[in-house]
């Protein structure tokens, strides 16, 4: 019987490309996300490279 593989296989590049600042800025909805986070006072708007 085959075991199910783990669903979380962290990759820094994929994380940045999916949730990074440039990806957020590329779409209207992404810019709204950044706007909400700025208004809320978040210190980090998007994921960082040091993850």
Phi and psi restraints in degrees (value plus and minus 20) as a CYANA .aco file:
   2 UNK   PHI    -100.5   -60.5
   2 UNK   PSI     117.1   157.1
   3 UNK   PHI    -102.8   -62.8
   3 UNK   PSI     129.9   169.9
   4 UNK   PHI     -99.0   -59.0
   4 UNK   PSI     119.6   159.6
   5 UNK   PHI    -102.2   -62.2
   5 UNK   PSI     143.1   183.1
   6 UNK   PHI     -87.7   -47.7
   6 UNK   PSI     121.6   161.6
   7 UNK   PHI    -106.4   -66.4
   7 UNK   PSI     -37.7     2.3
   8 UNK   PHI    -128.7   -88.7
   8 UNK   PSI      83.0   123.0
   9 UNK   PHI    -140.5  -100.5
   9 UNK   PSI      68.2   108.2
  10 UNK   PHI     -81.4   -41.4
  10 UNK   PSI     112.3   152.3
  11 UNK   PHI    -154.7  -114.7
  11 UNK   PSI     102.6   142.6
  12 UNK   PHI     -81.8   -41.8
  12 UNK   PSI     -63.8   -23.8
  13 UNK   PHI     -84.6   -44.6
  13 UNK   PSI     -65.2   -25.2
  14 UNK   PHI     -83.7   -43.7
  14 UNK   PSI     -60.2   -20.2
  15 UNK   PHI     -80.2   -40.2
  15 UNK   PSI     -65.3   -25.3
  16 UNK   PHI     -88.0   -48.0
  16 UNK   PSI     -60.5   -20.5
  17 UNK   PHI     -90.2   -50.2
  17 UNK   PSI     -45.7    -5.7
  18 UNK   PHI    -109.1   -69.1
  18 UNK   PSI     -61.1   -21.1
  19 UNK   PHI    -140.1  -100.1
  19 UNK   PSI     -10.8    29.2
  20 UNK   PHI     -96.1   -56.1
  20 UNK   PSI     153.0   193.0
  21 UNK   PHI     -82.1   -42.1
  21 UNK   PSI     -64.8   -24.8
  22 UNK   PHI     -84.0   -44.0
  22 UNK   PSI     -56.8   -16.8
  23 UNK   PHI     -86.5   -46.5
  23 UNK   PSI     -60.6   -20.6
  24 UNK   PHI     -84.5   -44.5
  24 UNK   PSI     -61.4   -21.4
  25 UNK   PHI     -92.0   -52.0
  25 UNK   PSI     -37.4     2.6
  26 UNK   PHI     -94.7   -54.7
  26 UNK   PSI     -39.5     0.5
  27 UNK   PHI    -147.8  -107.8
  27 UNK   PSI     138.3   178.3
  28 UNK   PHI     -81.4   -41.4
  28 UNK   PSI     -66.5   -26.5
  29 UNK   PHI     -83.7   -43.7
  29 UNK   PSI     -56.4   -16.4
  30 UNK   PHI     -83.6   -43.6
  30 UNK   PSI     -59.6   -19.6
  31 UNK   PHI     -86.2   -46.2
  31 UNK   PSI     -53.0   -13.0
  32 UNK   PHI     -86.8   -46.8
  32 UNK   PSI     -56.4   -16.4
  33 UNK   PHI     -79.9   -39.9
  33 UNK   PSI     -68.1   -28.1
  34 UNK   PHI     -82.2   -42.2
  34 UNK   PSI     -60.2   -20.2
  35 UNK   PHI     -81.6   -41.6
  35 UNK   PSI     -65.4   -25.4
  36 UNK   PHI     -80.4   -40.4
  36 UNK   PSI     -63.0   -23.0
  37 UNK   PHI     -89.1   -49.1
  37 UNK   PSI     -56.1   -16.1
  38 UNK   PHI     -84.8   -44.8
  38 UNK   PSI     -65.8   -25.8
  39 UNK   PHI     -83.3   -43.3
  39 UNK   PSI     -53.7   -13.7
  40 UNK   PHI     -95.6   -55.6
  40 UNK   PSI     -39.1     0.9
  41 UNK   PHI      69.9   109.9
  41 UNK   PSI       5.8    45.8
  42 UNK   PHI     -85.1   -45.1
  42 UNK   PSI     116.2   156.2
  43 UNK   PHI     -92.1   -52.1
  43 UNK   PSI     -59.8   -19.8
  44 UNK   PHI    -126.8   -86.8
  44 UNK   PSI     100.6   140.6
  45 UNK   PHI    -101.4   -61.4
  45 UNK   PSI     -58.0   -18.0
  46 UNK   PHI    -157.4  -117.4
  46 UNK   PSI     157.7   197.7
  47 UNK   PHI     -85.6   -45.6
  47 UNK   PSI     132.2   172.2
  48 UNK   PHI    -124.8   -84.8
  48 UNK   PSI     142.3   182.3
  49 UNK   PHI     -89.5   -49.5
  49 UNK   PSI     -44.9    -4.9
  50 UNK   PHI     -98.0   -58.0
  50 UNK   PSI      -8.3    31.7
